[in-house]
Amino acid sequence: MSVSIELGLIILLAVYVLLAIAIGLKRGWRYLRRSPDERVGKEYYLSNERITLTFAGFSLTALALLLGMKSDGLVTPSTILVFFSTAFAVLVLSFVLVRLRFLNLLLYLSDVLLNLGLLSIGCGFLAFFASVFSLYDGSTVSFIVLVIILSVASIVNYFFFDRYTEKWRHGDEQK
């Protein structure tokens, strides 16, 4: 049963990335082409750099903890480690894209990777708790709810990408 949950979560991550990129580029392509350089909102992205590195460190710590538990025989080797490795890799890549903020497209992809990293951390904990406890345990159910809310909220955010970027940009320019 645990393997099917992990496979479902891997499929969720793959579908999430494809949907986020497709929706964001379709809805926000006009904005990304019209204003290719980031002129405002640098404070937001400087804060985003710190956030991505903090989450990358957290995923690396969780990965080390799970590797330690694996060597003690508490957790069987599985794709749980793949989720935390993926989270670490995409969060570091998100940080790199924020540092290379000469195109708004890179900033958008950085946001997608940040949310993918958060979703990978949630999927990793969900797969861990599902393999250690039952599927109906309180901690497993709470991570199921977290993964669902994070997926839906960020996809809705990407769907309204063109609207909120225009409003956010004009708000920054008036200050």
C-alpha positions as CSV (number, residue, x, y, z in Angstrom):
1,M,0.0,0.0,0.0
2,S,2.9,2.4,0.8
3,V,4.4,1.9,-2.6
4,S,1.2,3.0,-4.3
5,I,1.0,6.1,-2.2
6,E,4.6,7.0,-3.1
7,L,4.0,6.4,-6.8
8,G,0.9,8.6,-6.6
9,L,2.8,11.4,-4.9
10,I,5.6,11.2,-7.6
11,I,2.9,11.5,-10.2
12,L,1.4,14.4,-8.3
13,L,4.7,16.2,-8.4
14,A,5.2,15.6,-12.1
15,V,1.7,16.8,-12.9
16,Y,2.1,19.8,-10.6
17,V,5.2,21.0,-12.4
18,L,3.7,20.6,-15.9
19,L,0.5,22.3,-14.8
20,A,2.3,25.2,-13.0
21,I,4.5,25.9,-16.0
22,A,1.7,25.6,-18.6
23,I,-0.8,27.7,-16.6
24,G,1.7,30.4,-15.7
25,L,3.1,30.7,-19.2
26,K,-0.4,30.8,-20.7
27,R,-1.8,33.3,-18.2
28,G,1.3,35.4,-17.7
29,W,3.1,35.3,-21.0
30,R,1.9,38.8,-22.0
31,Y,3.3,40.2,-18.7
32,L,6.6,38.3,-19.0
33,R,7.1,39.6,-22.6
34,R,6.1,43.2,-21.9
35,S,8.3,43.7,-18.9
36,P,11.2,41.3,-19.1
37,D,13.4,43.0,-16.5
38,E,12.6,43.1,-12.8
39,R,12.7,46.7,-11.8
40,V,10.5,46.6,-8.6
41,G,10.0,44.1,-5.8
42,K,13.7,43.4,-5.1
43,E,13.0,43.3,-1.4
44,Y,10.5,40.5,-2.0
45,Y,13.0,38.5,-3.9
46,L,15.8,39.1,-1.4
47,S,13.5,37.7,1.2
48,N,12.7,34.8,-1.1
49,E,16.5,34.0,-1.3
50,R,16.5,33.5,2.5
51,I,13.3,31.5,2.5
52,T,14.6,29.1,-0.2
53,L,17.9,28.5,1.6
54,T,16.1,27.9,4.9
55,F,13.8,25.3,3.4
56,A,16.7,23.7,1.5
57,G,18.5,23.3,4.9
58,F,15.4,21.9,6.4
59,S,15.0,19.3,3.7
60,L,18.7,18.4,4.0
61,T,18.2,17.9,7.7
62,A,15.1,15.8,7.2
63,L,17.0,13.7,4.6
64,A,19.9,13.2,7.1
65,L,17.4,12.2,9.8
66,L,15.7,9.7,7.6
67,L,19.0,8.3,6.4
68,G,20.0,7.8,10.1
69,M,16.7,6.1,10.7
70,K,17.2,3.8,7.7
71,S,20.6,2.7,9.0
72,D,18.9,1.8,12.4
73,G,16.3,-0.3,10.6
74,L,13.4,1.9,11.6
75,V,12.6,2.9,8.0
76,T,12.9,0.6,5.0
77,P,14.7,2.1,1.9
78,S,12.1,3.6,-0.4
79,T,11.3,6.7,-2.4
80,I,10.8,8.7,0.8
81,L,14.4,9.8,0.4
82,V,13.7,10.8,-3.2
83,F,11.2,13.4,-2.0
84,F,13.6,15.1,0.3
85,S,16.4,14.9,-2.2
86,T,14.1,16.5,-4.8
87,A,13.1,19.2,-2.3
88,F,16.7,20.0,-1.6
89,A,17.7,20.1,-5.3
90,V,14.7,22.3,-6.5
91,L,15.0,24.7,-3.6
92,V,18.7,25.3,-4.3
93,L,17.8,25.7,-8.0
94,S,15.1,28.2,-7.0
95,F,17.7,30.2,-5.0
96,V,20.0,30.2,-8.1
97,L,17.1,31.5,-10.3
98,V,16.3,34.3,-7.8
99,R,20.0,35.3,-7.9
100,L,19.8,35.4,-11.7
101,R,16.8,37.7,-11.7
102,F,17.4,39.4,-15.0
103,L,14.3,37.9,-16.5
104,N,10.8,37.8,-15.0
105,L,10.5,34.3,-16.4
106,L,13.3,33.1,-14.2
107,L,11.6,34.7,-11.2
108,Y,8.4,32.9,-12.1
109,L,10.2,29.6,-12.4
110,S,11.9,30.3,-9.1
111,D,8.4,30.6,-7.5
112,V,7.3,27.4,-9.2
113,L,10.4,25.5,-7.8
114,L,9.9,27.0,-4.4
115,N,6.4,25.7,-4.2
116,L,7.6,22.3,-5.7
117,G,10.2,22.1,-3.0
118,L,7.5,22.7,-0.3
119,L,5.3,20.2,-1.9
120,S,8.1,17.7,-2.0
121,I,8.8,18.1,1.7
122,G,5.1,17.6,2.4
123,C,5.0,14.5,0.2
124,G,8.2,13.2,1.9
125,F,6.6,13.4,5.3
126,L,3.4,12.0,4.0
127,A,5.1,9.0,2.6
128,F,7.2,8.6,5.8
129,F,4.2,8.7,8.1
130,A,2.2,6.4,5.7
131,S,5.0,3.8,5.8
132,V,5.5,4.0,9.6
133,F,1.9,4.4,10.7
134,S,-1.4,3.6,9.1
135,L,-3.0,5.7,6.4
136,Y,-5.7,6.8,8.8
137,D,-3.3,8.0,11.6
138,G,-3.7,11.7,12.6
139,S,-0.2,12.7,11.3
140,T,-0.7,11.0,8.0
141,V,-4.1,12.6,7.5
142,S,-2.7,16.0,8.4
143,F,0.0,15.7,5.8
144,I,-2.6,14.6,3.2
145,V,-4.6,17.8,3.9
146,L,-1.4,19.8,3.7
147,V,-0.4,18.4,0.4
148,I,-3.9,18.9,-1.0
149,I,-4.1,22.5,0.2
150,L,-0.6,23.4,-1.0
151,S,-1.2,21.9,-4.4
152,V,-4.6,23.6,-5.0
153,A,-3.6,27.0,-3.5
154,S,-0.4,27.3,-5.6
155,I,-2.2,26.2,-8.8
156,V,-4.9,28.8,-8.2
157,N,-2.1,31.3,-7.7
158,Y,-0.6,30.4,-11.0
159,F,-4.0,30.6,-12.7
160,F,-4.4,34.2,-11.6
161,F,-0.7,35.1,-12.3
162,D,-1.5,37.8,-14.9
163,R,-3.9,39.6,-12.6
164,Y,-2.0,39.6,-9.4
165,T,1.3,40.6,-11.1
166,E,-0.3,43.6,-12.7
167,K,-1.9,44.7,-9.4
168,W,1.3,44.0,-7.4
169,R,3.5,45.9,-10.0
170,H,1.2,49.0,-10.0
171,G,1.1,48.9,-6.2
172,D,4.9,49.0,-6.0
173,E,5.3,51.7,-8.6
174,Q,2.9,54.1,-6.7
175,K,5.0,53.9,-3.5
